[in-house]
Amino acid sequence: MELDLKALRTFHRMAREGAGVAATRLSNLTGVDTNVDVTKIKFVNAADIRQEFDGDMEHLSVRVDLVGGPGGQAIIVFDRDAAVEVTETVLDFTNPGDLDGTNPEIDDEELDGVSKSALTEISHMMNCGFIDGWADVLDTGIDISPPEFRSGENSEDVFGELSALGSDSNLALMFQSRIEVVGEEFSFYHYLFPDLKSLDRTLSNQRDTIHGFRFEKLIGFDQMVEEGANEASNHMSQLTGVETDVEIRNLNFVPVRNIPSQLSDQNVVGVAFTYEGLPSGYLLFVFDEESAEQIIQELLPTDPDDPFGDLGKSALQELGNIMASGVLDGWANVLSTTIDHSPPEYIHDIGSSIMDPIAAQVGQNQDYAFVFDTVINADDKEFDCSIFSVSEEGDLEQALSQLDMDKLHKARETPDFPVNE
Amino acid sequence: MHSQGSDSAEDWPPTPSARVTDPPLRLGIGEYAIEQEPAVLNTYGLGSCVAVAIYYPKESIGGLIHAMLPYSEEINEETPWRFADTGTRRLVETFLAETRASKSELTAKIVGGSEMFSFAQVSENVGARNAQSARETLRSLGVTIEAEDIGGNNGRSVSFDVGTGVVTVKTANKEVEKL
């Protein structure tokens, strides 16, 4: 399937319109006002989904098959608490219950038939809202199958067989949304597992054909970013002596104005770089203060009086320098290009304010940006590190179009060998 | 009374049909709000961006904007709320249209405009130019600038209590300041 930036922006319009229609219908159903917050689009593969949903937490989903338009499947997913809250809110409104106007609380252990049925109805209504919003943006009709309710504590329970959804070899689109009903806030995930052939046909009038790239290139780039993250994790382990792993890796396409919200409003410590070449952009390694203190202690032979003094800053900059080289050399290798990075710049500030000037810079030339975010965890949970990369839009499009998938596959087949004999 | 929005027709309102009535407690880039007592308007993570707070003390009405770039004519005039010049001008114009205030009764406070990085790519004085643009615009409109907390190398978060007109500025690693 051919993609370009115009098509990616279309995905954003789909997310926004879909969430808006879903919110309006929820508002009509509950009789209270709603607010919509579409945060970002993520491209996720089966491994990402398994990592997100294979655990202790129960999730509930409602799935429909799409006929026409992009084709594929649309799945709305709530965690259990959000599902109970949204169901109680709607039941309170549609069936006022006892004298104080509230129904008995839903059993924490097990959803009864009425609750399950109500949740399925609510989810289906929101799912349909999303899909109607997509149909408006794509200017096409989309029919849907009856809803299928699922629940469980792993991805297979929630989604069914992921390979059957085509996500083992493809990326699914995840629209991360939050709907606020006055006094309540419900977070949920909404996934589109598109049928690539029909999505390709549907997007045919939504693209600039001059600067396109194959959807598969995006998958390749995601794999390349994964390699870079693994490199950074390895370097971190070698320098600190603490085993680390890549825990989360996201490929996001976000409006520039949402870039600062990729980081929290808490104080963070880190190292920032600019990089130039194909692509060019910004690379940040960010720690919360506690993690930064831990890692500085690991890097220095003796505990410093002030972890954020000159010695600590210098150690963290050196770590960042080595990790940045690992990430960018990996990219450059796959892209057969050269990517140079700036000297490290130490940062200790409000997280979102660090991203703010980066948004201002890229916002001069573009409205959307690719943001890669990765979390590296120490195995014993002593610290974690987030890596953010914001790339210039046009550069990344060109880099994607030049991505040599054969070379990428060969690079992935190259066995790792130990650095220290 | 309350008024709110952003420069991006595609981002706000979320859809033409979605009802949005809650005051936004938190403003992002390119968003504005005008609210009456007892609202508190917040915007977080100001780096090179500036926040401009407009206050009409007689009726305890306040407005706030979070602008990202200094001059709209340099980039794209279709998104005025994102710029310190057109955003500030529109905020004042909207304020005057929706309240009984006259320009001479308004006061303004400017916060932000830091230079967070020394990288050549991001150090083109965007922060200082943002603050300068807001300042020039307010002066050209005849709105008195009552206080400023601008420049430096740190990020800021702003909380504007429209009941009192006090703007509380939190700067990383520093004491909280009230303007």
Contacts between the chains, C-beta under 8 A, distances in Angstrom:
chain1	res1	chain2	res2	distance
A	13	B	10	6.9
A	16	B	10	7.1
A	16	B	11	7.2
A	16	B	14	6.3
A	16	B	15	7.1
A	17	B	15	5.9
A	19	B	14	6.7
A	19	B	15	7.9
A	20	B	13	8.0
A	20	B	14	4.4
A	20	B	15	2.6
A	20	B	16	8.0
A	20	B	17	6.8
A	20	B	18	4.4
A	21	B	15	6.3
A	21	B	17	7.0
A	21	B	18	7.8
A	23	B	14	7.0
A	23	B	15	7.6
A	23	B	18	4.9
A	24	B	15	6.8
A	24	B	17	4.7
A	24	B	18	4.9
A	24	B	19	7.1
A	27	B	18	7.3
A	27	B	19	5.6
A	33	B	19	5.1
A	33	B	20	7.2
A	33	B	21	4.7
A	33	B	22	6.6
A	34	B	18	6.7
A	34	B	19	6.7
A	34	B	20	7.8
A	35	B	14	7.6
A	35	B	18	7.9
A	35	B	20	5.4
A	35	B	22	5.7
A	36	B	14	3.8
A	36	B	15	7.3
A	36	B	18	5.6
A	36	B	20	7.6
A	37	B	14	8.0
A	38	B	14	7.4
A	133	B	15	7.3
A	180	B	22	7.3
A	182	B	22	6.3
A	255	B	8	7.7
A	255	B	11	6.7
A	256	B	29	7.7
A	257	B	6	7.9
A	257	B	8	7.2
A	257	B	11	7.3
A	257	B	28	5.8
A	257	B	29	4.0
A	257	B	30	5.3
A	257	B	68	7.4
A	257	B	82	7.4
A	258	B	28	7.1
A	260	B	28	7.5
A	260	B	29	6.8
A	260	B	45	4.7
A	260	B	47	7.7
A	261	B	28	6.9
A	261	B	45	7.8
A	263	B	45	7.6
A	265	B	44	4.5
A	265	B	45	6.0
A	265	B	157	6.3
A	267	B	172	5.4
A	267	B	173	7.2
A	272	B	117	6.3
A	272	B	119	7.6
A	274	B	119	4.9
A	274	B	120	7.9
A	274	B	121	5.0
A	274	B	122	7.4
A	282	B	122	7.9
A	342	B	119	5.9
A	345	B	117	5.7
A	345	B	118	6.4
A	345	B	119	6.6
A	347	B	116	7.5
A	347	B	117	7.9
A	348	B	172	7.1
A	348	B	173	6.9
A	349	B	47	8.0
A	349	B	116	7.0
A	349	B	154	5.7
A	349	B	155	4.7
A	349	B	172	4.4
A	349	B	173	7.7
A	350	B	44	7.2
A	350	B	45	5.7
A	350	B	154	7.8
A	350	B	155	3.9
A	350	B	156	7.4
A	350	B	157	6.3
A	350	B	170	7.9
A	350	B	172	4.9
A	351	B	45	7.1
A	352	B	44	5.6
A	352	B	45	2.6
A	352	B	155	7.3
A	353	B	44	7.8
A	353	B	45	4.3
A	353	B	46	6.0
A	353	B	47	4.1
A	353	B	114	7.4
A	353	B	116	6.7
A	353	B	154	7.6
A	353	B	155	2.2
A	353	B	156	6.8
A	353	B	157	7.8
A	353	B	172	7.3
A	354	B	47	6.6
A	354	B	116	6.4
A	354	B	155	6.7
A	355	B	45	7.1
A	355	B	47	7.5
A	356	B	29	7.8
A	356	B	45	5.4
A	356	B	46	6.4
A	356	B	47	3.2
A	356	B	48	6.1
A	356	B	49	5.3
A	356	B	68	7.9
A	356	B	116	7.2
A	356	B	155	6.8
A	357	B	47	4.5
A	357	B	48	4.1
A	357	B	114	7.8
A	357	B	115	8.0
A	357	B	116	4.8
A	357	B	117	6.2
A	357	B	122	5.0
A	357	B	126	6.5
A	357	B	127	7.3
A	358	B	122	6.7
A	359	B	29	6.5
A	359	B	68	6.6
A	360	B	47	7.5
A	360	B	48	5.1
A	360	B	49	6.5
A	360	B	68	4.9
A	360	B	69	5.9
A	360	B	122	7.7
A	360	B	126	5.3
A	361	B	121	6.3
A	361	B	122	4.9
A	361	B	126	7.4
A	363	B	29	7.9
A	363	B	68	5.7
A	363	B	69	6.5
A	363	B	82	7.2
A	364	B	69	6.5
A	364	B	74	7.8
A	364	B	75	5.7
